[in-house]
Amino acid sequence: MTKDDLFKYINENCSKEEFRTIRDNRSKILLTHSSSGQKQALSEILEDDNMKLQLSDTKYALEVKTLQMFYRMLSLDPLRACYGYDHVLKASEQGAVDTLMMTDSLFRYV
């Protein structure tokens, strides 16, 4: 199935109740090319300048920028990063937390 076939299927079937979320977000679907259907192709798509432009005002863009800043800071001053609940709690108590990043599994646990 190609992207065009899938998009056509979505448009033809999204009026059904079980596709309500898709129907409500249909305008957010972006069609683009990738060299494969494998998971690695996502990186290829997200590196495309046109796609970056289309995603520039999304939560994704902010998260990518935050991760890039973190990796840059980590390469320049690795001792500034804290890992683990206790270390982060102590840093927070001292007012030393600028950006807090959590995994989904930790977020759901807390």
N, C-alpha and C positions, 0 to 999 in steps of 0.2 A: 504494500500500500504506500503510495506517495503522499507527500504533504498536501497536494491538491485533492487527492481522493479523500483523505481524512477530513479536510476542511469542508468538502462537499457533503460528506456524511454527517458531520456536525451540524451544518446548516439545515440539512433535510430532516434531521431527527431531534434537534434540540428543543422542539416544542413539547416533547414528552416530559412529564413531571420529573422522572428520574434524572433528567439532564438539566434541571433548573439552574444549577450553579454554572454549568457551561453556558447556558443560554444567557444568563445575566452578565457573564464576563466575555462574551463572544467578541466584543470590540477590542479586547486586550490581546487577542491571538495574533501573533506575528508569524508570517510565513517566510522562511529563509532556506537557503541551500546549505547542505553539509556533504562532505565527501563520503560519509557512511552513516549507518543507523546505529552505530555503537555508542556507548556512553561517552567515550573519549571525544566524540564529535561535538559535544556540548561546549568543551573548551574552545574548539575551533570557531563555533558560532559566536560565543561570547567575546572572542577577540576581534571579530569583524568590526571595522570602524562604523559601518552603517548601523549595525545592531547596537553598538555602544551608544550611538546617538539616540536611537529609539528608546533605549533603556535608561537614559541619563537622569530622568526625574523619578526613578522608581526606588523602592526600598533596596533592591538588589544593588544599584549603583552606590548607594551610601555604604552598604555592607562591604562591597569590594574596596571602596576608598579607605574605609576603616581598617580592613585587613592589610592593605598595602602600607598604610602608615605604621601599623603594628610591626610588619616584617621589616620595614626600614629602620624603625627604632630598635628592634631586636638585633639587627645586624650591627648597628652603631653602638648600642649600649645594652647588652643582653642582661645585665643585672637589674634593669628597671622592670622587667617582666616578673609577675608573680603567678605561681601556679598552685592550685590546691586551695581548699576552703579556708584553712587556718591562716595561710600566708596572705590571702586576699582579704580576709577579715581584718587582720592586723594592719595592712596597708590602708584599708578603708577607714579604720578607726583613727589613723594618723592623717587622714585627708589626702592620701597619696594616690588615690584612684582617679584617673581622668576618664578612662573608657573601660567599661567592664564588659567582657565578652564571655558568653556561656554557651556550652553545647546544649542542644535540644534536650538530651537525656537529663542533664543536670537541672535545666530549667523546669522540666516536668516533675522532677523529683522534689524540688524546693517548693 
